[in-house]
Amino acid sequence: MGIFERYLSIWVGLAITAGVLLGLWQPEVFQLVANLEFAHVNILVAVFIWVMIYPMMVQIDFSSIKDVGKNPQGLVLTGVVNWLVKPFSMAALGWLFFNYVFADMVDPSSAQEYIAGMILLGVAPCTAMVFVWSQLTKGDPNYTLVQVSLNDVIMIFAFAPITAFLLGVSDIQVPWETLLISVVLYVLLPLIAGVITRKRLNSRKSDEALTAFLAKLKPWSMIGLLATVVLLFGFQANTIIDDPKTIGLIAIPLIIQTYGIFVIAYIAAKWMKLPHKVAGPACLIGTSNFFELAVAVAISLFGLHSGAALATVVGVLVEVPVMLSLVAIVNRTRHWFA
């Protein structure tokens, strides 16, 4: 685990602080950036998101999908948790907390946007950081690769319909055109670009070329993430200063969701008698989020200043410390599994 991944929460916290301070100091600059839009997509944020997502897609070897039949139980667990449980439990928690538990603490319009941001996190299962979690739990790296590759293929077809359904159930207007554009822009095109890049690098018949290329991209991926956080909190600066408790309110259901989904998946893995090197990564894939995608789609659907965008960035803030605690649990319970 590199210094960036290990201390991601610290870097995000510093980026949040910088964003708020810059937003208060130079609000006109952030307003200028906010106006740089095309088809409801902010151009600068789209560039930063691509800088984040593209290196992740290059890492994934989609030729590994041919091995899906070798040990299907772990794939079934990942698929069920990611697409049949997690999105709906996240929507339910968002609806429960912001329509009832926190109803007196937030205005109704903001509450709906926070719910929308949580839904987007719930429908975006992890793609990149799961390789880190798998390594830390001594997971089977080849099997993890198959899980992530299959998951990304499913995401192309399932993300938009499930997102639209859950937003509609929550009485949130669904701009279908913008949603589909977001899926193409932030899922399909990066996937295609990653596949093409990987194929060209592999044509040199040297793993060193791919490794060197990813090493060069990694710092830019960090810059893209932190720059996006600075922008989002710069746009939200006045709201955060006027109502700082909002971040804590959003974090509570997100943390409950993360631990709850892990418990469900881990118990299921034990019941299915999965080996530990498969059970650990399978549960952690379903527990963590593809927050880069969630942030990008929230901005496209609801805007840079929206509560939905804020909710997805709070997801970034809480994910790493929570996931590291789950990694510790997985490692300490290794004896539960064959």
KEKE-879817 format. One record per residue (C-alpha): residue number from 0; z negated, y negated, x. Coordinates in nm, 4 decimals, padded with zeros to 6 digits. Each point is the difference from the previous one (the first is absolute). Example, Ala and Ser with C-alpha at 12.3 -4.5 7.8 and 13.67 -1.06 7.14 Angstrom:
<pts>
+-----+----------+----------+----------+
|   i |       pz |       py |       px |
+-----+----------+----------+----------+
|   0 | -00.7800 |  00.4500 |  01.2300 |
|   1 |  00.0660 | -00.3440 |  00.1370 |
+-----+----------+----------+----------+
</pts>
This chain:
<pts>
+-----+----------+----------+----------+
|   i |       pz |       py |       px |
+-----+----------+----------+----------+
|   0 |  00.0000 |  00.0000 |  00.0000 |
|   1 |  00.1145 | -00.3258 |  00.1588 |
|   2 | -00.2077 | -00.3142 |  00.0199 |
|   3 |  00.1882 | -00.1470 | -00.2950 |
|   4 | -00.0616 |  00.2929 | -00.2354 |
|   5 | -00.3604 |  00.0440 |  00.1138 |
|   6 | -00.0926 | -00.3625 | -00.0688 |
|   7 |  00.2467 | -00.0713 | -00.2808 |
|   8 | -00.2703 | -00.1330 | -00.2327 |
|   9 | -00.1062 | -00.2528 |  00.2653 |
|  10 |  00.3557 | -00.1220 |  00.0549 |
|  11 |  00.0578 | -00.0265 | -00.3740 |
|  12 | -00.3279 | -00.1876 | -00.0388 |
|  13 |  00.1040 | -00.2477 |  00.2705 |
|  14 |  00.3436 | -00.0376 | -00.1631 |
|  15 | -00.1674 | -00.0687 | -00.3344 |
|  16 | -00.2187 | -00.2682 |  00.1568 |
|  17 |  00.2988 | -00.1567 |  00.1756 |
|  18 |  00.2050 |  00.0074 | -00.3203 |
|  19 | -00.2687 | -00.1723 | -00.2056 |
|  20 | -00.0593 | -00.2684 |  00.2636 |
|  21 |  00.3717 | -00.0652 |  00.0449 |
|  22 |  00.0531 | -00.0059 | -00.3761 |
|  23 | -00.2664 | -00.2674 | -00.0396 |
|  24 |  00.1290 | -00.1972 |  00.2980 |
|  25 |  00.3750 |  00.0132 | -00.0665 |
|  26 |  00.0555 |  00.0869 | -00.3683 |
|  27 |  00.3414 | -00.1689 | -00.0013 |
|  28 |  00.1283 |  00.2401 |  00.2689 |
|  29 | -00.1021 |  00.3028 | -00.2039 |
|  30 |  00.1588 | -00.1498 | -00.3093 |
|  31 |  00.3243 | -00.0436 |  00.1942 |
|  32 | -00.0103 |  00.3665 |  00.1030 |
|  33 | -00.0748 |  00.1038 | -00.3582 |
|  34 |  00.3185 | -00.1712 | -00.1165 |
|  35 |  00.2186 |  00.2070 |  00.2358 |
|  36 |  00.0948 |  00.2567 | -00.2649 |
|  37 |  00.3071 |  00.1949 | -00.1006 |
|  38 |  00.0006 |  00.2229 | -00.3117 |
|  39 | -00.3819 | -00.0321 | -00.0229 |
|  40 | -00.0340 |  00.1271 |  00.3588 |
|  41 | -00.1606 | -00.2326 |  00.2549 |
|  42 |  00.2279 |  00.0093 |  00.3031 |
|  43 | -00.2629 | -00.0486 |  00.2711 |
|  44 | -00.2393 |  00.2558 | -00.1484 |
|  45 |  00.2881 |  00.2466 | -00.0423 |
|  46 |  00.0760 | -00.0329 |  00.3719 |
|  47 | -00.3637 |  00.0630 |  00.0915 |
|  48 | -00.0221 |  00.3007 | -00.2329 |
|  49 |  00.3141 |  00.1496 |  00.1508 |
|  50 | -00.1454 | -00.0494 |  00.3472 |
|  51 | -00.2992 |  00.2049 | -00.1187 |
|  52 |  00.1770 |  00.2758 | -00.1905 |
|  53 |  00.3041 |  00.0723 |  00.2163 |
|  54 | -00.1925 |  00.1511 |  00.2983 |
|  55 | -00.1861 |  00.2287 | -00.2423 |
|  56 |  00.3246 |  00.1332 | -00.1420 |
|  57 |  00.1422 |  00.0650 |  00.3467 |
|  58 | -00.3015 |  00.2251 |  00.0703 |
|  59 |  00.0817 |  00.2329 | -00.2895 |
|  60 |  00.2301 |  00.2978 |  00.0604 |
|  61 |  00.1530 |  00.0805 | -00.3369 |
|  62 |  00.1569 |  00.3168 |  00.1379 |
|  63 | -00.3525 |  00.1451 | -00.0179 |
|  64 |  00.0337 |  00.0211 | -00.3801 |
|  65 |  00.1854 |  00.3298 |  00.0481 |
|  66 | -00.3415 |  00.1514 |  00.0806 |
|  67 | -00.1570 | -00.0847 | -00.3378 |
|  68 | -00.0046 |  00.3633 | -00.1105 |
|  69 | -00.1990 |  00.1348 |  00.2942 |
|  70 | -00.3424 | -00.1005 | -00.1341 |
|  71 |  00.0467 | -00.1641 | -00.3398 |
|  72 | -00.3648 | -00.0249 | -00.1082 |
|  73 | -00.0783 | -00.3042 |  00.2123 |
|  74 |  00.3158 | -00.1718 | -00.1218 |
|  75 | -00.0902 |  00.0754 | -00.3606 |
|  76 | -00.3460 | -00.1503 |  00.0507 |
|  77 |  00.1439 | -00.3144 |  00.1606 |
|  78 |  00.2641 | -00.0398 | -00.2710 |
|  79 | -00.2406 |  00.0470 | -00.2898 |
|  80 | -00.2623 | -00.2378 |  00.1399 |
|  81 |  00.2535 | -00.2657 |  00.1031 |
|  82 |  00.2112 | -00.0089 | -00.3134 |
|  83 | -00.1963 |  00.1568 | -00.2877 |
|  84 | -00.3571 | -00.1108 |  00.0724 |
|  85 | -00.0325 | -00.2981 |  00.2310 |
|  86 |  00.2234 | -00.2567 | -00.1785 |
|  87 | -00.1676 |  00.0641 | -00.3335 |
|  88 | -00.3564 |  00.0021 |  00.1322 |
|  89 |  00.0653 | -00.3301 |  00.1793 |
|  90 |  00.1401 | -00.1565 | -00.3160 |
|  91 | -00.2978 |  00.1296 | -00.1992 |
|  92 | -00.2505 | -00.1436 |  00.2481 |
|  93 |  00.1765 | -00.3346 |  00.0074 |
|  94 |  00.0089 | -00.0130 | -00.3778 |
|  95 | -00.3686 |  00.1027 | -00.0265 |
|  96 | -00.1360 | -00.2450 |  00.2548 |
|  97 |  00.2093 | -00.3084 | -00.0735 |
|  98 |  00.0198 |  00.0352 | -00.3765 |
|  99 | -00.3632 |  00.0993 | -00.0483 |
| 100 | -00.2404 |  00.0137 |  00.2974 |
| 101 |  00.1241 | -00.3254 |  00.1588 |
| 102 |  00.1363 | -00.1542 | -00.3200 |
| 103 | -00.2453 | -00.2913 |  00.0087 |
| 104 |  00.0662 | -00.0740 |  00.3673 |
| 105 |  00.3783 | -00.0499 |  00.0031 |
| 106 |  00.2440 | -00.1654 | -00.2358 |
| 107 |  00.2228 |  00.2397 | -00.2003 |
| 108 |  00.3305 | -00.1005 |  00.1634 |
| 109 | -00.1389 |  00.0529 |  00.3500 |
| 110 | -00.1556 |  00.3285 | -00.1079 |
| 111 |  00.3408 |  00.1331 | -00.1048 |
| 112 |  00.1464 | -00.0931 |  00.3368 |
| 113 | -00.2826 |  00.1734 |  00.1868 |
| 114 |  00.0629 |  00.3118 | -00.2094 |
| 115 |  00.3700 | -00.0210 |  00.0837 |
| 116 | -00.0759 | -00.0201 |  00.3726 |
| 117 | -00.2272 |  00.3030 | -00.0236 |
| 118 |  00.2701 |  00.1935 | -00.1851 |
| 119 |  00.2499 | -00.0780 |  00.2748 |
| 120 | -00.2444 |  00.1322 |  00.2602 |
| 121 | -00.0553 |  00.3143 | -00.2067 |
| 122 |  00.3709 |  00.0757 | -00.0294 |
| 123 |  00.0637 | -00.0482 |  00.3741 |
| 124 | -00.1412 |  00.3009 |  00.1918 |
| 125 | -00.0363 | -00.0215 |  00.3768 |
| 126 |  00.2999 |  00.0377 |  00.2295 |
| 127 | -00.0950 | -00.1094 |  00.3518 |
| 128 | -00.3749 | -00.0127 |  00.0563 |
| 129 | -00.0320 |  00.3590 | -00.1222 |
| 130 |  00.1335 |  00.1132 |  00.3389 |
| 131 | -00.3050 | -00.1674 |  00.1536 |
| 132 | -00.2381 |  00.1636 | -00.2501 |
| 133 |  00.1650 |  00.3383 |  00.0589 |
| 134 | -00.0421 | -00.0323 |  00.3753 |
| 135 | -00.3661 | -00.1001 | -00.0311 |
| 136 | -00.0734 |  00.3057 | -00.2186 |
| 137 |  00.2003 |  00.2388 |  00.2232 |
| 138 |  00.2493 |  00.0554 | -00.2791 |
| 139 |  00.3222 |  00.1934 |  00.0414 |
| 140 |  00.2419 | -00.2759 |  00.1136 |
| 141 |  00.3129 |  00.1879 | -00.1094 |
| 142 | -00.1395 |  00.0671 | -00.3452 |
| 143 | -00.1122 | -00.3610 | -00.0327 |
| 144 |  00.3536 | -00.1061 |  00.0825 |
| 145 |  00.1374 |  00.2206 | -00.2780 |
| 146 | -00.2531 | -00.1420 | -00.2466 |
| 147 |  00.0844 | -00.3602 |  00.0837 |
| 148 |  00.3764 |  00.0611 | -00.0020 |
| 149 | -00.0077 |  00.1690 | -00.3407 |
| 150 | -00.2304 | -00.2694 | -00.1322 |
| 151 |  00.2410 | -00.2758 |  00.1022 |
| 152 |  00.2899 |  00.1712 | -00.1734 |
| 153 | -00.2057 |  00.0254 | -00.3200 |
| 154 | -00.0944 | -00.3670 |  00.0350 |
| 155 |  00.3628 | -00.1079 | -00.0239 |
| 156 |  00.0265 |  00.1439 | -00.3513 |
| 157 | -00.3585 | -00.0132 | -00.1318 |
| 158 | -00.1379 | -00.3364 |  00.1168 |
| 159 |  00.1887 | -00.2261 | -00.2429 |
| 160 | -00.0409 |  00.2115 | -00.3195 |
| 161 | -00.3728 |  00.0641 |  00.0508 |
| 162 | -00.0658 | -00.3626 |  00.0944 |
| 163 |  00.1899 | -00.1272 | -00.3039 |
| 164 | -00.1799 |  00.2431 | -00.2309 |
| 165 | -00.3492 | -00.0907 |  00.1228 |
| 166 |  00.0699 | -00.3731 | -00.0029 |
| 167 |  00.1339 |  00.0326 | -00.3546 |
| 168 | -00.3039 |  00.1982 | -00.1156 |
| 169 | -00.2177 | -00.2763 |  00.1459 |
| 170 |  00.1935 | -00.2586 | -00.2082 |
| 171 |  00.1571 | -00.1541 |  00.3102 |
| 172 |  00.3605 | -00.1103 | -00.0327 |
| 173 |  00.2286 |  00.2120 |  00.2157 |
| 174 |  00.2990 | -00.1781 |  00.1596 |
| 175 |  00.2062 |  00.3146 |  00.0495 |
| 176 |  00.2738 | -00.1681 |  00.2005 |
| 177 | -00.2462 | -00.1383 |  00.2548 |
| 178 | -00.1850 |  00.3327 |  00.0178 |
| 179 |  00.3182 |  00.1946 |  00.0730 |
| 180 |  00.1113 | -00.2569 |  00.2583 |
| 181 | -00.3393 |  00.0376 |  00.1694 |
| 182 |  00.0313 |  00.3801 |  00.0164 |
| 183 |  00.3477 | -00.0253 |  00.1510 |
| 184 | -00.1008 | -00.2755 |  00.2421 |
| 185 | -00.3339 |  00.1389 |  00.1170 |
| 186 |  00.0392 |  00.3780 | -00.0395 |
| 187 |  00.3608 |  00.1158 | -00.0142 |
| 188 |  00.1586 | -00.2323 |  00.2573 |
| 189 | -00.2781 |  00.0408 |  00.2624 |
| 190 |  00.0226 |  00.3776 | -00.0497 |
| 191 |  00.3757 | -00.0055 |  00.0573 |
| 192 | -00.0380 | -00.2290 |  00.3013 |
| 193 | -00.2698 |  00.2256 |  00.1436 |
| 194 |  00.2095 |  00.3140 | -00.0466 |
| 195 |  00.3055 | -00.1595 |  00.1647 |
| 196 | -00.2057 | -00.1341 |  00.2918 |
| 197 | -00.1732 |  00.3323 |  00.0574 |
| 198 |  00.3288 |  00.1891 | -00.0144 |
| 199 |  00.1584 | -00.2268 |  00.2599 |
| 200 | -00.3014 |  00.0250 |  00.2310 |
| 201 | -00.0124 |  00.3786 | -00.0387 |
| 202 |  00.3692 |  00.0225 |  00.0831 |
| 203 | -00.1021 | -00.0833 |  00.3551 |
| 204 | -00.1893 |  00.3336 |  00.0011 |
| 205 | -00.3128 | -00.1605 |  00.1356 |
| 206 | -00.3343 | -00.0501 | -00.1724 |
| 207 | -00.0762 | -00.2691 |  00.2550 |
| 208 |  00.2614 | -00.2330 | -00.1513 |
| 209 | -00.1631 |  00.0203 | -00.3434 |
| 210 | -00.3507 | -00.0394 |  00.1412 |
| 211 |  00.1006 | -00.3016 |  00.2084 |
| 212 |  00.1730 | -00.1626 | -00.2973 |
| 213 | -00.3050 |  00.0439 | -00.2251 |
| 214 | -00.2261 | -00.1371 |  00.2732 |
| 215 |  00.2123 | -00.3154 |  00.0104 |
| 216 | -00.0096 | -00.0376 | -00.3779 |
| 217 | -00.3727 |  00.0569 | -00.0441 |
| 218 | -00.1185 | -00.3485 |  00.1072 |
| 219 |  00.2473 | -00.1562 | -00.2419 |
| 220 | -00.1348 |  00.2167 | -00.2802 |
| 221 | -00.3485 | -00.1375 |  00.0713 |
| 222 |  00.1324 | -00.3555 |  00.0048 |
| 223 |  00.1767 |  00.0538 | -00.3320 |
| 224 | -00.3151 |  00.1280 | -00.1699 |
| 225 | -00.2275 | -00.2748 |  00.1279 |
| 226 |  00.2570 | -00.2742 | -00.0681 |
| 227 |  00.0321 |  00.1231 | -00.3591 |
| 228 | -00.3786 | -00.0081 | -00.0423 |
| 229 | -00.0141 | -00.3550 |  00.1417 |
| 230 |  00.2685 | -00.1131 | -00.2454 |
| 231 | -00.1585 |  00.1656 | -00.3031 |
| 232 | -00.3440 | -00.1441 |  00.0650 |
| 233 |  00.1499 | -00.3351 |  00.0882 |
| 234 |  00.1584 | -00.0077 | -00.3455 |
| 235 | -00.3304 |  00.1111 | -00.1551 |
| 236 | -00.2207 | -00.2316 |  00.2090 |
| 237 | -00.1196 | -00.2312 | -00.2761 |
| 238 | -00.0647 |  00.2885 | -00.2396 |
| 239 | -00.2047 |  00.1858 |  00.2610 |
| 240 | -00.2092 | -00.3028 |  00.0919 |
| 241 | -00.0651 | -00.0788 | -00.3657 |
| 242 | -00.0761 |  00.3646 | -00.0918 |
| 243 | -00.0833 |  00.2166 |  00.3075 |
| 244 | -00.1655 |  00.2723 | -00.2051 |
| 245 |  00.3440 |  00.1102 | -00.1214 |
| 246 |  00.0683 |  00.1942 |  00.3193 |
| 247 | -00.3242 |  00.1940 | -00.0450 |
| 248 |  00.0778 |  00.0715 | -00.3652 |
| 249 |  00.3432 |  00.1391 |  00.0907 |
| 250 | -00.1434 |  00.2091 |  00.2843 |
| 251 | -00.2524 |  00.1850 | -00.2207 |
| 252 |  00.2452 |  00.2018 | -00.2151 |
| 253 |  00.2278 |  00.0530 |  00.3020 |
| 254 | -00.2845 |  00.1606 |  00.1949 |
| 255 | -00.1042 |  00.2126 | -00.2992 |
| 256 |  00.3609 |  00.1140 | -00.0415 |
| 257 |  00.0332 |  00.0981 |  00.3657 |
| 258 | -00.3138 |  00.2127 |  00.0113 |
| 259 |  00.0623 |  00.1448 | -00.3461 |
| 260 |  00.3536 |  00.1158 |  00.0769 |
| 261 | -00.1179 |  00.1515 |  00.3278 |
| 262 | -00.2709 |  00.2038 | -00.1756 |
| 263 |  00.2501 |  00.1320 | -00.2562 |
| 264 |  00.2564 |  00.0936 |  00.2647 |
| 265 | -00.2519 |  00.1512 |  00.2423 |
| 266 | -00.1602 |  00.2196 | -00.2653 |
| 267 |  00.3466 |  00.1118 | -00.1099 |
| 268 |  00.0930 |  00.0808 |  00.3615 |
| 269 | -00.3142 |  00.2102 |  00.0372 |
| 270 |  00.0738 |  00.1797 | -00.3277 |
| 271 |  00.3604 |  00.0651 |  00.1096 |
| 272 | -00.1338 |  00.1448 |  00.3291 |
| 273 |  00.2197 | -00.2232 |  00.2138 |
| 274 | -00.0573 |  00.0098 |  00.3764 |
| 275 | -00.1890 | -00.3023 |  00.1262 |
| 276 |  00.2941 | -00.1283 |  00.2068 |
| 277 |  00.2010 | -00.0258 | -00.3229 |
| 278 | -00.2797 | -00.0972 | -00.2406 |
| 279 | -00.1130 | -00.3037 |  00.2001 |
| 280 |  00.3346 | -00.1813 |  00.0225 |
| 281 |  00.0948 |  00.1043 | -00.3552 |
| 282 | -00.3098 | -00.1702 | -00.1402 |
| 283 |  00.0290 | -00.3074 |  00.2205 |
| 284 |  00.3658 | -00.0574 | -00.0961 |
| 285 | -00.1009 | -00.0203 | -00.3637 |
| 286 | -00.3023 | -00.2161 |  00.0737 |
| 287 |  00.1591 | -00.2739 |  00.2101 |
| 288 |  00.2676 | -00.2483 | -00.1058 |
| 289 |  00.3415 | -00.1235 |  00.1120 |
| 290 | -00.1414 | -00.3524 | -00.0212 |
| 291 |  00.3042 | -00.1603 |  00.1641 |
| 292 |  00.2164 |  00.1078 | -00.2939 |
| 293 | -00.2645 | -00.1025 | -00.2538 |
| 294 | -00.0279 | -00.3474 |  00.1541 |
| 295 |  00.3773 | -00.0477 |  00.0033 |
| 296 |  00.0517 |  00.1087 | -00.3610 |
| 297 | -00.2972 | -00.2059 | -00.1228 |
| 298 |  00.1531 | -00.3108 |  00.1564 |
| 299 |  00.3421 |  00.0763 | -00.1499 |
| 300 | -00.1332 |  00.0701 | -00.3496 |
| 301 | -00.2788 | -00.2538 | -00.0331 |
| 302 |  00.0430 | -00.2561 |  00.2771 |
| 303 | -00.1670 | -00.0960 |  00.3239 |
| 304 | -00.2830 | -00.1848 | -00.1723 |
| 305 | -00.0769 |  00.2815 | -00.2437 |
| 306 | -00.3173 |  00.1981 | -00.0458 |
| 307 |  00.2106 |  00.3163 |  00.0357 |
| 308 |  00.0990 | -00.0962 |  00.3536 |
| 309 | -00.3637 | -00.0818 |  00.0803 |
| 310 | -00.1158 |  00.3392 | -00.1329 |
| 311 |  00.2448 |  00.1904 |  00.2201 |
| 312 | -00.1152 | -00.1860 |  00.3110 |
| 313 | -00.3651 |  00.0758 | -00.0839 |
| 314 |  00.1176 |  00.3617 |  00.0059 |
| 315 |  00.0985 | -00.0502 |  00.3650 |
| 316 | -00.3428 | -00.1428 |  00.0786 |
| 317 | -00.2022 |  00.2906 | -00.1443 |
| 318 |  00.2283 |  00.2916 |  00.0836 |
| 319 | -00.0620 |  00.0582 |  00.3708 |
| 320 | -00.3834 |  00.0072 |  00.0036 |
| 321 | -00.0042 |  00.2177 | -00.3130 |
| 322 |  00.2638 |  00.2365 |  00.1398 |
| 323 | -00.1862 |  00.0330 |  00.3300 |
| 324 | -00.3101 |  00.1050 | -00.1949 |
| 325 |  00.2089 |  00.2648 | -00.1784 |
| 326 |  00.1379 |  00.1221 |  00.3339 |
| 327 | -00.3609 |  00.0506 |  00.1112 |
| 328 | -00.0727 |  00.2002 | -00.3168 |
| 329 |  00.3077 |  00.2184 |  00.0516 |
| 330 | -00.1019 |  00.0744 |  00.3588 |
| 331 | -00.3616 |  00.0783 | -00.0870 |
| 332 |  00.0992 |  00.2426 | -00.2767 |
| 333 |  00.2503 |  00.1986 |  00.2063 |
| 334 | -00.2200 |  00.3102 | -00.0406 |
| 335 |  00.0623 | -00.0046 | -00.3770 |
| 336 |  00.3530 |  00.1222 |  00.0605 |
| 337 |  00.1479 |  00.3116 |  00.1557 |
+-----+----------+----------+----------+
</pts>
